[in-house]
Amino acid sequence: MLRLTEVKLPLDHLQGEIETAILKKLEITPEELIGYSIFKRSYDARKKGEIVFVYILDVETTQENRLRERLKKDKNVIVTPDMSYRFVAQAPSHLGIRPIVIGTGPCGMFAALMLAQMGFRPIVLERGKAVKERTADTFGFWRKKGLNPESNAQFGEGGAGTFSDGKLYSQVRDSQHHGRKVLTELVKAGASPEILYVNKPHIGTFKLVGIVEKMRATIESLGGEIRFQSRVEDIHIEKGQVRGVTLASGEHIRSDRVVLAVGHSARDTFQMLFDRGVYIEAKPFSIGFRVEHPQSLIDRSRFGTQAGHRLLGAADYKLVHHCSNGRSVYSFCMCPGGLVVAAASEPGRVVTNGMSQYSRNERNANSAIVVGITPDDYPGHPLAGIEFQRRLEERAFELGGGTYEAPGQLVGDFIANRPSQALGTVQPSYTPGVHLGDLSLSLPDYAIEAIREALPAFDKQIKGFAMNDAVLTGVETRTSSPIRIKRKEDCQSLNIEGLYPAGEGAGYAGGILSAGIDGIKVAEAVALSIVGTANGKI
Ligand SMILES: Cc1cc2nc3c(=O)[nH]c(=O)nc-3n(C[C@H](O)[C@H](O)[C@H](O)COP(=O)(O)OP(=O)(O)OC[C@H]3O[C@@H](n4cnc5c(N)ncnc54)[C@H](O)[C@@H]3O)c2cc1C
C-alpha cells in the first residue's frame, strides 16, 4: 500500500475527484487502481475564502512495485506504515490473583479493556456511579439541585471526559500507534468512523455516554468486573510491594498489580497515597478563566466568507501570548459551539470547564484562557498545588455568591479594571448561573496582569476577541494534575512495586486520547509483568 500526502482539493469537491487526484499523482490508469482509503483529512485555512481540504490517502494499486521505485525520491509518496495493534501477552490459563484498575476514566477504561482483551479479567473499581445515574446527578447539579461529591463532572463512569467536547487529539509521542487503537475501539463502541481520519476529531457529550456503556459491556463480556460506588480508601503495601486495596465500605481486595488511574481531582486519594509513602512530587499546571464569544465571530475570523460552510463546522482556535511579566497565557480546551459547565467535585468550591455536543451548534464558543504556573508559585509540600487550587476554588465560590454560581466579568470591564454590573450582547452559558463582579479578586496578581495583557494581544489574531461584551467566568484550576506520581521505565511507581500510576492524575496524560494511550501502555506493562512472573522470568 502507498501513502499519498498533501493531496489538496477544494472544499466542495466531489467524491470522484479524490480518485482523479490519485490517478494524476501516480500516473496510473483506473484499471490499475485497486482501491483507496482516507487516512487523514484536514483543512488549510491560511488563505481565507480559499480554504482547501488536505488529504493523506492510502492507495492500493497493481503498480506498487514499479511506483515504489519510480517515486522513491518523492516525499509525498511513502510506503504505508503498519499501524495495526498486536497484543504483547496473553494471560496464563491459571491466572491467580486478578489485576485491579482504579478509575473508569479513559485511562482506566482502556487499561481495563486491554487487560480484558488479553484475558486478565481485571477488577475495576470506580468511586462514582454508572454513567446514566451519574448523568442525572451532574445535570441535577447544573440545575441547582446540589452537588454530589462522589458523582459529578469529575467522578463516575467515563471519568472527567464524559461530559466534554470529546476532543480526541494529543501531542504525545506515540511511536507504537496506540492512539490508533484507542480510536478504533471508540468506533467499535459507537463513535462515528470519521474520528479515524478527520484532523481534530471530537465525539460530543451525549455520544460519549453511550460509548462508555458499550465499553463497559465489552470488558464484562471478557470476564472483567466493574464495580461502581467503590471508592478505594487505602492501599496495602508490604515491604515496598502493593498487596491490595481497601474500599470505603471496609472491604479488602487482594492483588499485587494495581493500576492507579484516578484522574486529577482525586485529592483525598493523593493524600492517602502520600501518607502511605508513595513517591509524589509537585508539577506545573495552569489557572485562569473561561471566555465566551459568539461562535459567529470566531467562524468569521477563521473562515472569512466561507464561514458557515457545512463541511467546516464551527471554527476553533489556539492562542498563546508570552507576557512582559515572564508568564505565558494560552487558550486551552477550546469548545466550539459549546457550553461552559460547572466542574466542581468538592462542596463550597467553584470550578469551570467546557463541553460541546457532536453538532457544536450552541451560540457561543468557549475556551479556557490560562496562565502557566509552577511549583515555585506553591512551594514546600509535594501536595501544595492541591491546597493552592482549593483556595482559588473557595474564593470563586465566595465571589459567586456562595450558591455555586460562577463569578463573571465582561472582557471590556476586566481589561479596564472595573467590576461588571450588567451583561451585554453575549449571554453566558454556565449553569447554575453567573454572578457578575470583579474577577481580579479571584486569582493572584501575576495571573490577572498576564491575562489582562494577553486578551488585547489575542484580539490581533482574532478580531473581536477582546470585545467588550465577551464574558469571563472563573475559575479554571483543573487544567492538569498538580502532582506527578513518578514511575519507572516499567510503569511501576518509583518506590512501590506493583503500583502503576497512570493517566492524567499521575501526570502522564493531558486529555482523553493521551489518557487512553497511557492506559494501553500501562496495561501492557502489567500484562508483561504477570506473564514474566508466570513463566519464571521475573
Ligand atoms: C468538563 C470537561 C471537559 C473536558 N473536555 C475534554 C476534551 O474535549 N478533550 C480532552 O482530550 N480532554 C477533555 N477533558 C479532560 C479529560 O477528560 C481528562 O484529561 C481525562 O478524562 C483524564 O483521564 P483519566 O482516565 O486519567 O482520569 P479521569 O477521567 O479523571 O478518571 C478518573 C476516574 O477515577 C475515579 N476515581 C478517583 N478516585 C478514585 C478512588 N479513590 N477510587 C475509585 N475510583 C476513583 C473517578 O471517579 C474517575 O472516574 C475534559 C475534562 C472535563 C472535566
The ligand as a Gaussian input file, in Angstrom:
#p B3LYP/6-31G(d) Opt

LIG

0 1
 C      -15.850000      19.129000      31.567000
 C      -14.588000      18.554000      30.990000
 C      -14.357000      18.627000      29.624000
 C      -13.203000      18.076000      29.064000
 N      -13.053000      18.096000      27.700000
 C      -12.046000      17.407000      27.126000
 C      -11.964000      17.254000      25.721000
 O      -12.822000      17.701000      24.963000
 N      -10.905000      16.573000      25.207000
 C       -9.939000      16.048000      26.016000
 O       -8.991000      15.438000      25.489000
 N       -9.990000      16.176000      27.346000
 C      -11.030000      16.823000      27.928000
 N      -11.104000      16.925000      29.297000
 C      -10.018000      16.334000      30.080000
 C      -10.156000      14.809000      30.095000
 O      -11.447000      14.485000      30.474000
 C       -9.136000      14.204000      31.032000
 O       -7.846000      14.548000      30.569000
 C       -9.258000      12.677000      31.053000
 O      -10.557000      12.291000      31.413000
 C       -8.255000      12.083000      32.031000
 O       -8.452000      10.712000      32.055000
 P       -8.056000       9.794000      33.287000
 O       -8.631000       8.471000      32.996000
 O       -6.607000       9.916000      33.539000
 O       -8.784000      10.436000      34.564000
 P      -10.324000      10.756000      34.807000
 O      -11.051000      10.845000      33.536000
 O      -10.353000      11.911000      35.713000
 O      -10.873000       9.468000      35.554000
 C      -10.538000       9.136000      36.879000
 C      -11.614000       8.228000      37.446000
 O      -11.150000       7.699000      38.690000
 C      -12.214000       7.697000      39.620000
 N      -11.619000       7.731000      40.971000
 C      -10.919000       8.744000      41.526000
 N      -10.504000       8.387000      42.776000
 C      -10.939000       7.128000      42.982000
 C      -10.844000       6.237000      44.093000
 N      -10.182000       6.566000      45.200000
 N      -11.442000       5.024000      43.993000
 C      -12.128000       4.669000      42.857000
 N      -12.263000       5.491000      41.798000
 C      -11.665000       6.694000      41.848000
 C      -13.008000       8.941000      39.277000
 O      -14.336000       8.873000      39.727000
 C      -12.912000       8.963000      37.744000
 O      -13.990000       8.272000      37.155000
 C      -12.235000      17.467000      29.898000
 C      -12.443000      17.417000      31.279000
 C      -13.614000      17.943000      31.831000
 C      -13.829000      17.870000      33.325000

